[in-house]
């Protein structure tokens, strides 16, 4: 049965809870092992939520670049077009623009779509460009799509999701969120190598980033999903500078009115990342294989059952 109240907790808060309960904080490691049973903490939590619900209707926006000989199979590029709208004013500004999160991703989606239309030969497989709504309200738009797909799920080769592209210039590295989950790792690694770059796993997997953007809804139904994050090792300024830029964004602009476009954005690194994602989709669109999940992934069995249909 499900808990009455579910949510995320930071590692720091979890360790404080374990300390309060008088249990070892290595419960986190134990919970990752087969056969783990829940451990009563003997701690009670009381909470109260007051909210108002306003129902509204919003739309996903889809565009299809049809394939040639295998047009019934598709590769999905996804990015969410929504943000938070108007909210609590911060320094007198109440408009939450979402320039990086995720107007940058939607712009990349459009440019990648344009690139496919300029190919000398049309792809064998179809390409679906999917701008989803209501990501910020709980990945609702992508969930709707996977429940009402335009292409059958078993014919959907992969999802390439684009959520936040930072204007920090060119990077030596690239973060693959959920690295080790699927065979799409090899595709992005090959593309990165051509640019003289390396791929890395996210430095804080406990943040649950693989489960917090639209690709997760594709993964849940078995479709291998690729989600990248900007690298940190700046070609010009070094890694410490790159990490500092990310921290400044997370501390001051993430989900804030200050996530705005300015004329000093250095989009050269965004362009490189877009080129990588285009190359991955182009290769997938020309192949006959369906990349799979790696052994140990919780999504592997779902895909295997889907492909039997």
Secondary structure, DSSP 8 states (H G I E B T S, - for coil): ---SS-----HHHHHHHHHHHT--TTHHHHHTSTT-------------------------EEEEE--STEEEEEEEEEEE----EEEEEETTEEEE--IIIIIHHHHHHHHHHHHHHT-SS--SEEEEEEEES-STTTSHHHHHHHHS-SS-GGGEEEEEE------B--BSEEEETTTTSBTHHHHHHHHHHHTT-EEEE-TTGGG-GGGSSTHHHHHHTT--EEEEEE-S-BTTTBHHHHHHHHHHHHHHTTTSTT----TT-B-HHHHHHHHHHHHHHHHHHH-S----B-TT-TTHHHHHHHHT-
